[in-house]
C-alpha cells in the first residue's frame, strides 16, 4: 500500500516568538513533496505534484492560516514545554 502523512513541528530556543519556527511537511511513500516553513512564510514544493500544490496553496487561505500557526499553535505549547523542562532539570 501507499502511505501519506503530515508532520507539524515547532522548533525553538526559547519561549520568545522570534526564537520559534513552525514547519509542516507532507509526505507520500517517505518522500517529502511539500513543506510550509514560518521562516520562509509560504509553501515550497519538492516534486511536480508538490510544486503544483504549493502554487495553489500560496494563493489561497491555506498559507494565511499556516502563517498564524507559529503564534496560535507553537507559542502556547512551547511555553508549556519550556516550563515543564525547567522544573524537571
C-alpha positions in Angstrom: 0.0 0.0 0.0 0.9 3.6 -0.1 1.5 5.9 2.9 0.6 9.6 3.2 1.3 11.5 6.3 1.9 15.0 7.6 4.3 16.2 10.3 3.9 19.5 12.1 6.9 20.8 14.2 7.8 23.7 16.5 11.5 24.2 16.8 12.6 26.7 19.5 15.5 28.0 21.5 13.3 29.9 24.0 9.7 30.8 24.5 10.0 34.1 22.6 8.1 34.2 19.4 11.2 35.3 17.4 13.0 32.1 18.5 10.3 29.7 17.2 9.9 28.2 13.8 6.8 26.3 12.7 7.1 23.7 9.9 4.5 21.5 8.3 5.7 18.8 5.9 3.7 16.4 3.8 5.0 13.0 2.7 3.9 10.3 0.3 5.8 7.0 0.4 8.5 8.5 2.6 9.2 11.3 0.1 8.5 14.9 1.3 6.6 16.6 -1.5 5.6 19.9 0.1 6.6 22.0 3.2 5.4 25.2 4.9 8.0 27.0 7.0 7.3 30.0 9.1 10.8 31.4 8.3 10.0 31.3 4.6 6.4 32.3 5.0 5.0 30.1 2.2 4.7 26.5 0.9 7.6 25.1 -1.1 7.1 22.1 -3.4 9.8 19.5 -3.9 8.1 17.3 -6.5 6.0 18.0 -9.6 2.8 17.4 -7.5 4.2 19.4 -4.6 5.1 22.4 -6.8 1.5 22.5 -8.2 0.0 22.3 -4.7 2.4 25.0 -3.4 1.3 27.4 -6.1 -2.3 26.8 -5.4 -2.0 26.9 -1.5 0.2 30.0 -1.6 -2.6 31.8 -3.4 -5.4 30.6 -1.1 -6.4 30.6 2.5 -4.1 27.8 3.4 -1.0 30.0 3.5 -2.7 32.6 5.6 -3.8 30.0 8.1 -0.3 28.5 8.4 1.3 31.9 9.0 -0.8 32.2 12.2 0.2 28.7 13.5 3.5 29.9 14.8 1.7 32.0 17.3 -1.5 30.1 17.8 -0.1 26.6 17.9 3.6 26.8 18.8 3.8 29.8 21.2 1.2 28.3 23.6 2.7 24.8 23.5 6.4 26.0 23.7 5.6 27.9 26.9 4.3 24.7 28.5 7.2 22.6 27.2 9.8 25.2 28.5 8.2 25.3 31.9 8.0 21.5 32.1 11.6 21.1 31.2 12.9 23.8 33.6 11.0 22.3 36.5 12.5 18.9 35.9 16.1 19.9 35.3 
